[in-house]
């Protein structure tokens, strides 16, 4: 995978993970299995390891735990 493709895929993965975090932690309405969620995170982690210059501070891989409940 080239850098441009990785950048695009990382953006997609971040968006998907954020969506599923909200559905799981805030709405209490998970839409995918834990295994599918883990696969998204694993793919993101691998891409960020391969292209460390594309990793950002706001990445889901940089957070620990869930967002605070309102």
Backbone bond lengths (Angstrom), bond angles and torsions (degrees), N, CA, C in turn:
res aa  C-N    CA-C-N  psi(-1)  N-CA   C-N-CA  omega(-1)  CA-C   N-CA-C  phi
1 X - - - 1.453 - - 1.526 107.75 -
2 X 1.319 115.80 134.63 1.462 119.30 178.20 1.535 110.10 -85.91
3 X 1.316 115.60 169.07 1.463 121.67 -174.99 1.534 112.24 -60.80
4 X 1.336 117.85 -40.97 1.468 120.69 -179.62 1.524 111.13 -64.02
5 X 1.325 116.71 -42.32 1.467 120.65 177.94 1.521 110.97 -65.90
6 X 1.326 116.11 -40.24 1.459 120.54 179.01 1.528 110.54 -63.33
7 X 1.320 116.58 -41.90 1.470 120.54 -179.88 1.532 110.46 -61.22
8 X 1.305 116.36 -43.04 1.456 121.41 178.94 1.529 111.05 -65.24
9 X 1.322 116.22 -45.23 1.468 120.25 -178.98 1.522 110.65 -66.46
10 X 1.317 117.99 -38.94 1.463 121.04 177.25 1.528 110.11 -60.15
11 X 1.317 117.65 -43.07 1.468 121.00 178.66 1.529 110.51 -62.19
12 X 1.327 117.14 -41.83 1.469 120.94 178.07 1.524 110.99 -63.04
13 X 1.321 116.07 -45.96 1.459 120.28 -179.02 1.524 111.56 -62.93
14 X 1.329 116.92 -43.00 1.471 120.29 178.44 1.524 110.20 -58.94
15 X 1.330 116.13 -44.90 1.462 120.62 -179.59 1.532 110.89 -62.60
16 X 1.318 117.00 -45.06 1.458 120.55 179.91 1.523 111.48 -63.83
17 X 1.321 116.80 -44.18 1.467 120.51 -178.99 1.522 110.50 -64.74
18 X 1.321 117.44 -43.44 1.474 120.69 177.84 1.529 110.45 -59.00
19 X 1.321 116.33 -44.57 1.469 121.20 179.46 1.521 110.18 -59.62
20 X 1.325 116.53 -46.99 1.458 119.83 -177.27 1.526 112.26 -72.64
21 X 1.322 118.16 -29.05 1.467 120.59 172.81 1.531 110.09 -62.07
22 X 1.319 116.53 -46.51 1.469 119.91 179.28 1.521 111.58 -62.67
23 X 1.326 116.43 -45.05 1.464 119.82 179.44 1.524 111.40 -61.29
24 X 1.311 117.37 -39.63 1.461 121.79 -176.59 1.529 112.10 -78.47
25 X 1.337 116.00 -54.09 1.459 119.91 -171.65 1.518 114.15 -83.74
26 X 1.294 119.01 -34.82 1.466 121.45 -175.74 1.526 111.43 -96.43
27 X 1.340 116.37 -50.38 1.466 120.51 -175.82 1.519 113.37 -86.22
28 X 1.334 117.26 -11.25 1.461 121.80 -177.05 1.534 110.49 53.20
29 X 1.331 115.73 43.62 1.459 121.91 -175.91 1.530 110.19 -142.16
30 X 1.343 117.38 66.68 1.456 119.21 -177.94 1.524 111.34 -60.46
31 X 1.335 115.57 140.57 1.460 121.15 -178.06 1.524 112.76 -110.10
32 X 1.328 117.63 -11.62 1.462 121.35 178.02 1.524 108.60 -132.16
33 X 1.310 115.57 163.16 1.463 120.11 178.95 1.526 110.58 -73.32
34 X 1.308 115.74 161.80 1.459 120.36 175.80 1.529 110.34 -59.41
35 X 1.316 117.18 -37.89 1.463 120.92 -179.60 1.528 111.11 -64.68
36 X 1.332 117.09 -40.82 1.466 120.45 178.93 1.528 110.44 -66.55
37 X 1.335 116.90 -40.36 1.467 121.57 177.30 1.526 110.15 -62.67
38 X 1.325 115.50 -46.15 1.467 120.08 179.23 1.525 111.07 -60.31
39 X 1.327 117.20 -36.67 1.468 120.93 179.03 1.529 110.71 -64.73
40 X 1.335 117.12 -39.26 1.469 120.55 177.03 1.519 110.37 -62.09
41 X 1.320 116.64 -47.16 1.464 121.23 -179.42 1.530 111.54 -64.65
42 X 1.309 116.14 -41.38 1.468 120.16 179.48 1.517 110.67 -62.92
43 X 1.325 116.72 -43.30 1.464 119.70 178.06 1.525 110.76 -61.78
44 X 1.331 116.67 -43.21 1.464 120.38 178.27 1.522 110.98 -62.10
45 X 1.320 116.92 -45.90 1.462 120.78 179.27 1.525 111.05 -59.20
46 X 1.328 117.20 -42.90 1.467 120.83 -179.38 1.523 111.40 -65.59
47 X 1.332 116.63 -41.27 1.463 119.10 178.39 1.526 111.35 -65.42
48 X 1.327 116.85 -39.78 1.467 119.99 178.59 1.528 111.48 -67.97
49 X 1.319 117.49 -30.91 1.465 120.03 175.62 1.523 110.84 -71.06
50 X 1.323 116.47 -39.18 1.460 121.45 -179.51 1.525 111.38 -72.04
51 X 1.333 116.19 -36.77 1.468 122.79 -178.97 1.533 109.06 -124.27
52 X 1.334 118.42 71.24 1.467 120.39 -174.79 1.526 113.50 -60.18
53 X 1.318 117.49 -24.70 1.462 120.21 178.26 1.531 112.19 -68.87
54 X 1.341 117.48 -13.49 1.460 121.27 178.67 1.531 112.49 -95.41
55 X 1.312 117.63 -8.87 1.465 121.45 177.51 1.529 109.06 -72.87
56 X 1.319 116.50 137.01 1.458 121.57 -179.04 1.527 110.35 -125.55
57 X 1.308 115.57 160.54 1.466 121.00 -178.94 1.524 112.53 -64.31
58 X 1.334 117.71 -24.57 1.460 120.24 -178.75 1.532 112.95 -90.62
59 X 1.315 117.20 7.57 1.459 120.94 -179.72 1.524 110.72 -67.48
60 X 1.326 117.37 143.21 1.468 120.20 175.75 1.528 112.84 -58.32
61 X 1.314 117.47 -22.70 1.464 120.48 178.87 1.514 111.43 -72.80
62 X 1.316 118.41 -14.02 1.459 122.50 -178.66 1.523 113.30 -95.22
63 X 1.317 116.46 -2.86 1.468 121.42 -178.88 1.528 110.65 -101.22
64 X 1.309 113.96 151.51 1.464 120.77 173.08 1.510 107.06 -119.11
65 X 1.317 116.62 128.97 1.460 120.21 176.92 1.520 113.29 82.74
66 X 1.302 114.20 -168.10 1.463 121.61 -175.71 1.518 110.88 -102.36
67 X 1.316 116.47 161.83 1.464 118.51 173.67 1.527 110.49 -64.60
68 X 1.329 118.44 152.63 1.465 119.93 -179.46 1.523 110.93 -64.49
69 X 1.299 115.76 145.64 1.466 121.14 177.74 1.514 109.12 -77.60
70 X 1.299 114.62 146.93 1.478 118.44 178.66 1.505 111.50 -95.17
